[in-house]
Amino acid sequence: MNPDPGEFLSMLTADEVEEMRTAGRPRRWDRGTTVMSEGDTSDWVLVLTEGRVKVSSHTSSGTEVVLAVRGPGALLGEMSAIDGSPRSATVTALEPIAGMVIRDFPAFLQEHGRIAVLLMQLVTGRLRDADRKRIEYGAFDTTGRVATRLIELAERYGEKTNSGVRVALPLSQDELAGWTGASREAVSKALRTLRDRGLIETGRRRVVIHDLEGLRKRAR
């Protein structure tokens, strides 16, 4: 397992990772499985070791809002496990996933002070990221927000090829719309605009970014 840079496991030492493995129990889920449900209360967390998930919530009208895509190394469910409040989001497997389930997570943190401090840093980073996304929604048009999300996926999961950076896109257009705070129609139009400019090429659940710097300029 190679954790994504910036995800929780990438912050730990090899000994700390092993301590988490010892405290956890391995589990697997199929693609499309709900791993955690918004509103549930539980003290367990999941450390993702294989595959990607989406973290989402629903508005009062039932519209799904995708909050994040997480990959190997991610820590999921930590806020509910720590404060005992209902889970604030649903976690769904975008592909077959595997991970370590750690129960009574507060007790684990009490015994591992450095990991607790690193978790505080992680949560702070996520809050800053959420603030940045709120600013984007007010300042960027739909095409700019779609470009920003594609850049994020490319930097985290992209594979360099002769024609550009290939991203196996785990999201449908509806889910991408929920991640950018736009309608499916607006996202479809934004992707078409980026294709027409020669910045990207799209296929079934994949995107090839031909001009990453051009995409960054459009995102700004």
N, C-alpha and C positions, 0 to 999 in steps of 0.2 A: 504494500500500500504506500503510495506517495501522496501525502495530504496536500491539498491546494494551498499555495502561499496565502497567508492571511487567515486561514482557518485555524481553529483552536489547536489541533494536534501539532501543527507546524510551529507553535510557540513553545512546545514542551521539549524537555530533554528525553533521550531514549529511555532512561530509567523511569521517568514520570509516565511516559506512554505505557511502559510495561506495568506500572502500578495501576493504571486505569484498566488495562486488560485483565489484570488479576481481580480487580473489583467488579468487573462487568461480566455479562453473559452474552455470548454471540447469538445474533438472530439475523434472519433474512426475510425480505419481503419481495413479492412480485411487483412488476410494473403496474401502476394504477392503484396500488393498495394505500389506504389511509393509515398512516403510521401513528399520528396523533390527531385528535379532534378538538377544534375550538370549543371552549366551554367545559372540557373535562378537567378534573382535578387529580393530580398524581405527583408522586415525589421522584419519579424516575426520569432520567435523561438518556438520550441516544447520542453516541459518538459514531458518526458515519464513517465507514471504512471503504465502501465501494458504492459507486453509482451516484446519481444526483436526485435531489428532491426539490419540490416547490413548497414554499411557505406562503399560505394564502389566508385571507379572511373574507367575510361576506358582508355587504352592506345590508341595511334594513330591508331593501327591496330585493335582496337575493343575488345581487351582482357580485361575482367573484373578483377580488382584488389580489393580485399576486404581489407579495411583499418582497420576496427574494428567491433566488435559486441557490441552493447549497450543494457542495460536492464533498469528496473524501476529506476527512479531517474535521468536518463541521460538528459543532456541539449544538444539539437541538433540545428544546424543552427546559432550559435551565431556569428561566424566570419563574415558571409555575412551581418547579421543584424547590426553589429557594424560598419563595414567599407564601406558598400554599394557595395562591389565587388560581382561578380557572385558567386554562390555557388560552392565550390570546390569539392563537392562529392554528390552522390545520396544516399538517405536513403530509404530503402525498408523494409517493415514489414515482418519478418520471421515467425510470427504467429499473430493472432488477437491482436491489440495493442490499447491502449488508452493513452491520454495525454492532457496537457493544452497548448493551443496556445496563446502566448503572442505577441501582435502586438506593434509596435513602441518600441522595446526592449531598444534602447539607452535612451529613455525618462524614462523608468522604472529604469534603472541603475543610472541615474542622481539623482533620488529620493531615492535610496537605496545604499548608499556608501559602506556599509560593504559587500553587495552582489557583488558589482562591484569588490572589492578587492579579494573576494573568487573566482570570475570568472577568474581573472588574475592568481591566483594560479592554477586553473583547467587547463587553457590553457597552462601554463608553464609545468605542469605535462604531458600533452598530447605531447608537443614538445619533452620532455625528452624520453617519451615512443617511439615516432617515431624514435628518434636517436638510441635507444636501438635495435629496430627492424632492422634498417639498418645495425647495427653491426652484428646482428644474421645472416642476409642473406649472409654476407661475410664470417663469421667464422664457421657457422654450416652447416652440410649437411641437405638434405631434411628430413631425419628421425628425426634429432635433432630439426628442426623447427616445424615439425608436433607434436612432443612430447611437445614442449614448448607451442604451441597453445592449446593442450588438457589439459595441466596443468592449463593454464589460465582459460579455461572454467570450469574445475573441481573446482578451488578455488572460482569462482564467482557463479556458478550455480549447483555445485555438490550436490548429495544427498547420504549420507552414507547408505549403505546396508550391509547385512551379507557377500556379495561377494566382496565388495569394494565400490568405489565411482561411482555412476551412474550419467551420464550426458545426459540429453535429448538434442541431438545434432541438432541444428536448421539449420545446413549447409549441403548442398549436397557435394559430393566429389569435384565437379567442384569449388564450393565456397570455400571449405577448401584449394584447390589448389591455388585459388586467394589470400587467406589469408597468405599463406606460401611462395608465390613467386616461385611456382613449377608447373609442369604439372600435369594433373589428373593422368596420369600413374605413375609418381614418387610418388605422394601421396598414391595411391593404394598400391604400393610396400612398402612404409614406414609403412603403417598400417599393412600390412601383416607381416613385420619384427617385429613390436611390439607385434602382436598377437602370433607369433611363439615363442617369448621370454616369453610368459605368462604374459606380462605386462598389456595387455588390452583385452577386448572382444568387438566385434562390432556387431551391429544389425541395423535394419532400423531406421535411425535418432537417434541412441543412442550409447553411448560408456560406458562400465563399466571398470574402471581402477582398476585392481586387486592389483597392486603394485605401489602406488604413488611415493614412495621414489626411486624405481627402474626406474620409468619414469623420475624423476628429474635427476638422474645420467645419463641416456641416453641423456637427453636434453643438458646436459653440455658437 
